[in-house]
């Protein structure tokens, strides 16, 4: 049966769900792993950093490979490698093995953004691109949101190694789902013509790439602190129980996912994607300050973090539209590969920085840092919006990413 473009979106989104489930598997288990592996938060932060260092190193060359070799082949390889990596960690749950596995999983992770966005950019009409990006991003956040309850639940019922096994099995199931049909809705060629009505530059200015890399780094630092370390901070410094803290994080992650869907609708209704993202993140920064300064009941904590996540999620489709607007047609893989390294730079800096804060007992500082990174992100997206507007009538004369 021929795969429809909606089928393509579903399959790519399923792969994106697994990518975020794998990204969040280790962070979700952070409250339990120091006792299991006999290491501190800094050591675990280093393991997360290894994941992001490897992804940052390979993502650009993998982006070029996506455009040349084929996005669907690369996507299937990433699903298989990531799943086998967590399966190996389930068999040998030691810190040394964890470092090796995080490197392998980081290699797999380097494929997802270039491959996913390459397929979607060529398989979806421009007028529906914001919503398509939002569904794709929603699935990723959904995978991340499922990680804390699933991984903690399995670890508490059995032991942490079985949580790693669940991550591996989930990836293999999606690999089996995606393998028969991904990419059949359109030819897998990197230099496809832009769809009718899709006006994009022939080259991406270096300044725009630099701003977008910085944007992705700040986005990671802004939300990674909450996703990876808020539970430990709330339990250690805010007298919040582990179940209540984990519940608040789960609300944050699910609200982020639904915020993405709302952001996708808005992204298709406006050209001012930077302004939309800036407003949403400025409000999210205010809520992070509220968590740092005001004692909140477990219910209020979940509501405030939920609202923070919803606002952060609204930013994602506009972020993707900003990147796509700067990408030449046929070069989506390498453009998203380049700018997504910002995520991994933040993923290297953040876990070590936030782990150090927790080891020093600076629990409140974690949320102040979150607010500061969100404020910086607001300024960056407004700057990129201004650059996009000033270059609307000007197109570079050279092809490719300069």
Protein Blocks (a to p, Z undefined) as FASTA:
>chain_A
ZZdfklmmmmmmmmmmmmmmmmmmmmmmmmmmmmmnopafklmmmmmmmmmmmmmmmmmm
mmmmmmmnopklmmmmmmmmmmmmmmmmmmmccfklmmmmmmmmmmmmmmmmmmmmmmmm
mmccfklmmmmmmmmmmmmmmmmmmmmmmmmmmmmmmmmklmmmmmmmmmmmmmmmmmmm
goklpccdfkbccdehiacdfbdcfklmmmmmmmmmmmmmmmmmmmmmmmmmmmmmnopa
fklmmmmmmmmmmmmmmmmmmmmmmmmmpcblmlmmmmmmmmmmmmmmmmmmmccdfklm
mmmmmmmmmmmmmmmmmmmmmmmmmpcghilmmmmmmmmmmmmmmmmmmmmmmmmmmmno
paklmmmmmmmmmmmmmmmmmmmmmmmmmmmmpccfbecjZZ
